Amino acid sequence: MPPTQHTINTEYAVGAVHCYSAEIDGELVLFDTGPPTANGKQYLQENLDLERLKHVIVTHCHIDHYGLARWLGEETSATVYLPFRDHLKITRHTERLELMYDLLLQIGFKASFLEQFRGSMDDGSVFPPLPENFKVIEEGLPQQLGLTTLACPGHSQSDMVLIGDDWAITGDVMLRGIFQTPLLDVDLLTGERFKNYVAYCDSLTKLVTLRDKQILPGHRKRIDSVDSCLLFYVDKLLARAARIKQWSMNISAAEIVAQLFKDEATHPFISYLKGSEIVFLRDFLAEPDILRDVLIEMDLFSQVADQFGYAVD
């Protein structure tokens, strides 16, 4: 029997978020937490037996999926499990921001923008504080839960798919009808820019292994099929790449954001998201064969061949 889906409304643009609960080997497990709001807390209090909660496992530390992790760590005796890359960027927050500022300057954002961006990243609205006691998923989940994990970076560095016998909780890795911006970020293990495009292509090859699983997404009710979801993402990527290929590489990503998204990119974090997308698309246009080879391997290339040719020609 698959985990139970819980839907909690949020104030964010993406709308309601799903978390999931399951009784595994007699132990109550919660996958993702919902947002750090009074509504989120009330929902969990009314719909879960928090006194019995044993494990909280987070797919990725974006606020709508991870926001109540610290509260649950304080209110219950549950152990909280977080992805390694999220643990790294939260515990090394100041170092990461300094490296991020260098990246943003390199893609054309001004010093005045960095001050606004700093405020949005330091006010706790993006990454709430870590739980007092937590463990890292990659160091091992309790064996009795019988779960396997699949690291599928792309939307973030840390996206983790949690797999049971015939189901998979995918967080924001696979969402029906929502194209996610792969985020510009720093690889704290190397100090260099995280290569989201390469990671995205590698993750596609992992996600097709879930074709026989029931997909339990982080938003919206269902996934029609793994292939249709991945083809939607690829189709959007190709359409947006075709849109920006007209811009000379001498024009910075920040300038393209300013011209393409004049009315949308008013908040510094939104401008950052749009800039991230431009960098990702330019990485694709520089090395399209990486994605082409992956799609051929997945037996999906023929379905997007025309769009692919238009995007890269």
N, C-alpha and C positions, 0 to 999 in steps of 0.2 A: 504494500500500500504506500503510495507516495506521500510525502510530507503535506501538511495542511497549509494552505495559502492564507496569509493574513494581509489585508490591504489597509494602509494608513494614509490618510490625506496629508499632503505637504503644501507648503507655500511656494515651492520651487516651480520653475517653468515646466519641468518634466512631469509634474502632477503626482498622482498617488504612487506609493512605493509598496512593493510586496516584501514581506519577510515570511519565513516558513518555520513550522515547528514539527517535530517528529518524536515519537517514542521509540528509541532504539535500544534493544537489550535492556529494557526496563528503565532507561535514563532519558529524561526530557532534554531535547536539543533544540536550540533556536538558531536559525540561519539568518543573519543580518538582523538589524535592530529597529529600523525606522528612524525618523528624525528626532533631534533633541528638543521636542516640544511638549507642552502639557497634554496635548491631544495624543501624542505618541505614547507617553507614559501611561495615560489613562487606558488606552487601548490594550497595552500589554498587561496591565494590572487586571483588567476585566476579562481578558481572553486567554491568559496563561496562568498556570499554577506556579507563580514565581518561587514559592517555597521549595518546589521540586526541581526547579531549573538547574541543570547540571553543567551544560556546555553551551557557550555562545560562539558561533563560528561566523566570521565576517568575510564576505567575498572580496570587498575592497573598501578602503576607508574614505569614501565620499560621504558627506554629511548625512544624506538621506538613508544610507545603508549602515552607517557606523555611529550615528550621532548619539545613541543611548548606550553605547558600550560601557562608558565609564559609570553611568548611573546604575546599570545592571550589575557591574562589578561591585558597587557599593551596597546595593539593595538586596543582593542574593549571594549565595555561596558558589555561584557558577564560575567556571574558568572561562576566560575570554581568549579566543584564538584569532590572531591577526596575520595577514600576509607579511612576509619579511620585508618587502620593498616599502610598504607603508610604515612599518615600524621604523625603518631606516630614515625615511624622510621626515617623520614626526620628531624623532629623537635628535635628528641633526637639522632641525628646521632652519636655524640661523645660517648655518653653512650653506644649505641648499638655496636659500633665498639670495645670498650673495652671488652664487654661481648662476642662478636664474636671471638676476639683473644683468649679468654680462651677456647671457644669451639674448635677452630682450633688446639690449643695446645693439647687438650684432644684427638683429633683423629689423632695425630701424626705429624702434620706439625711443622717445625722448626721455631725458632725465625727469621732466615734470610728470610724465606718465608713470615712471617707476615709483615716485612718491605715492601716487594714488594706488598703485598696485600693491605696494608694501602695506598700506592701510587695510586693504581688503584681505590680505593674507595673514595679517597679525591680529585680527579682531576676533578670532575663534569661530568665525562663521563658515570657514572652509574645512578646517581640521580641528574638531574639538579635542581636548586633552586626552591622552592615553589613559586607559584604566590603570589603577594602582598595580594590580597583578594581572599579567597576561602572558600568553605563550605564543610562539611563532608557529604558524601552520606548517611551514616547511620542515620544522624540526620534529614533526610527527603528531598526528591526531591520535586519540585513544584507540587502541587496536579493536576494542570491543564494539566500536561504532561501525566498523566495516566500511568506512568511507575511503575513496581514493580522490586524489586532487589532480587538477590539470591547470598549470599556469598558462594563461592566455592573455599576455599583455597586448595592449593596443589602445583601448579606451584610457587606460592608465598603465603604469609599469607593473602594477601588482594584481591585476584581475585574476581571480581564482575561481575555477569551476569545481564544485563539490559534487561527487558522483556516488549514488547509491546503486542498488542492484539494477533497477530499470528506469531510473530518473537522474536528472542532473540539474542542480541549482546553479544558474549561470550569471546571477547579478546583472551587470550591465553589458555583458559580453555579447548577448544576442537578444535584441529587442525588435518586435515586429513594427515595421514602419517608422523607426527612429534611426537616423544616421548620426552616429556619435563622432564627435571631433576627437581624434587622437591628440593627446595633450603634449605640448612642448615641455620637455623636462630634462633634468640633469641626472645622469647615472652616477650616483654617489660612490659606486665602487671604482669608477675610473676617473671621475671629475669632468667627464666630457658629456656632450649632448647625447641623450638617450635616443637611439635610432628606432623611432616608433614605426617607421615604414617596414623595416626588416622584421621587427617583432610582430607586426600585424600580419605579414605574410606567413610567418612561421605559425602564428596562432590559427590561421585558417586551416592549416593541415591537421591541427589537433581537433578543431571543432567538428570536422567531418566525421571523426570517430564517434560522435554522439548521435549519429543518424538513427540508431535503434533505441534511443532513450526518450523518455517523456521530458521535455524541456520545461523547467520552472523558472521563468524570467523575473527580473527585478521590477519591471514595469509592464503594463498592459497584460491582458489575461492569458494569452496563449502564443505559441509559435506554431504556425501551420506545418512547417517542416524546416529542418536544418538547412537544406539546400536553398529553399526559397528565401530564407532569411539572409544567408551569405550572399546570394545573388543580388538581393536588394542593396546590401552594403556596397558590393563591387560596382553595381550600376550607378549608385550615387557618387562613388569615388570617381568613376570615369567621367560622369557628367560634369562634376565640379572641376576636374583636371582640365577638361576641354575648355571650360569657362576662363581659367586663369592662364592658359598656355600663351595667350596673346601678349601677356606682360613680359617685357624684357627682364632678364635676370639682373639688370642694373637697377631695376626698381625694387625697393625693399618690400618685404612682407608687410611692414607697418603701413607703407604708402598704399598698398593694394587694399588693405583693410579699410583705410580711410576713404578710399574711392568707391569700393564696392558696398560697404556697409555703413553709410553715413548716418542712417537713422537708427540702426540696430546697435552699433558698437558704442553706446554711450557710457556704460559702466566699464571700469578698467578690466574687470575679470572677463567681461564679454569680449572686449578687444583682444585680450590674451587668448581666449578660445578661438577667435577668428584667425589671429596670427598663427596659432598652432596648426590650424587646418591648412593655411597657405604653405607653411614649411613642409608639412606632410605631403601635400600634393606635389610640391616641387621635387621632393625626394623621389616620388613615384615617377615623375616625368624624366628625371635624370637616369633612372634605372628601371624602366618598365618591364624588362625581361624577368626580374625577380617575381613579380606578380603573375606575369604570363605563365612562367614555368610552374608555379604553384597551382594555378587554375587548370592547366593541362593535367597535372598530376591528380587533381581532384575530379577530373572528367567534367569540368564545368566551363571550360574556355569557349567551347563552340556556342554556348548560349549568350556570350557577351562579346564575341569576336568582332562584330561590326562596331559596337561602341568603343571597344578597345582600340581598334584601328583609327577611329576618328579622334580619340583623345590624344594619341601619341604621334600621329602623322603631322 
